[in-house]
């Protein structure tokens, strides 16, 4: 785990905080982009047919690991578990909590005696949130999956491509007008490219940084 004072977002050089302050009063924009820096990300591998594994995850996270493909359990503002495969999940926590959750998971998995694996991947990725009435249209420019509300909604996820960039995508909310809020978990080395692409693709709708 990197010392907290050494943490640096891969998008720091874009001065997003300063831009967000300057653009705070902008209204009427179709897209809002935000970086959620330093999310806690923990990869878990295990067997859902093993009651001891399920119990260990539930005891630690207070959530059941989802077994339905491409789904997420938990609330966006709290800890969540994203399905990645039949025996793989991503635990998403608030910044700064991954080390504590890792230790608790390892302890409840009996210090590795259960057939399971836990890996802290927090520093591998950052999160870009895109929301607003035209957010879905922007993503559709570079994402091949069907994002229509009837096919992809809140608490759903996908490992997919956005603008030729691999991401873990999840929808966290949907407004009454069907506008969606999405989170894209992208590898650090692709973060600047993806942010720049999203901002460029949003220009015709009006975009601001939050």
CORSULVEN-V27383 format. One record per residue. OMEGA is omega in whole degrees, 0 to 359 (999 if undefined). Layout:
OMEGA
OMEGA
This chain:
179
176
186
183
180
182
179
179
176
179
181
185
179
178
185
180
179
178
180
178
182
184
186
184
178
180
177
179
181
184
175
180
180
169
171
188
173
176
175
183
182
178
180
171
181
184
182
176
179
181
181
178
179
181
181
179
181
180
183
188
186
177
175
177
183
178
176
181
173
177
181
174
180
182
183
183
182
178
179
174
180
176
176
181
183
180
184
181
174
175
181
180
175
178
177
184
188
182
180
180
178
182
180
178
182
179
182
174
175
175
176
181
174
179
183
178
180
183
176
180
185
185
181
187
167
182
174
177
177
182
182
185
181
182
181
180
178
180
182
178
184
184
184
182
181
181
178
182
180
183
184
184
180
180
172
183
177
167
190
179
170
182
178
182
179
180
165
188
173
175
185
182
176
180
181
179
179
174
184
171
186
173
179
179
189
177
184
185
179
188
181
179
183
179
181
179
180
180
179
181
182
188
184
181
187
184
173
180
179
999
